[in-house]
Amino acid sequence: MKCISVYTKDFALFSDIYEQIMEAPPEENEEVIIEGVTVSGAGDVPDQYIERMRVKPEVVVMKERERSVTILQHGEVFEICLPSEQSA
């Protein structure tokens, strides 16, 4: 799975820039600034990563079913996890 890190704790701001991120996701190890928020291509994570994060009480898990995207929120970061076929 490809992972994109979005460094904000503001859900409303994350929601505002989410589609921009999805239209042009950063490459692995690439950092871009969108509306003052740092967005980073974090590379690939193992499929078990989501399951490990899901059991932590401080992690919020959201699912966008249409694109099979999983969004994790914890601390001051959102992680957008894309299935491998979408990241190609």
RAKAUR-V966924 format. One record per run of one state. SS is the DSSP state (helix for helix, strand for strand, loop for the rest). FROM is the first residue (numbers start at 1). LEN is the number of residues. Records with the same first field share a line. If there is no record, write none. Layout:
SS=FROM-LEN, FROM-LEN
This chain:
loop=1-1, 8-3, 24-4, 29-2, 35-2, 45-3, 55-5, 68-1, 75-2, 83-1, 88-1
strand=2-6, 28-1, 31-4, 37-8, 60-5, 69-6, 77-6
helix=11-13, 48-7, 65-3, 84-4
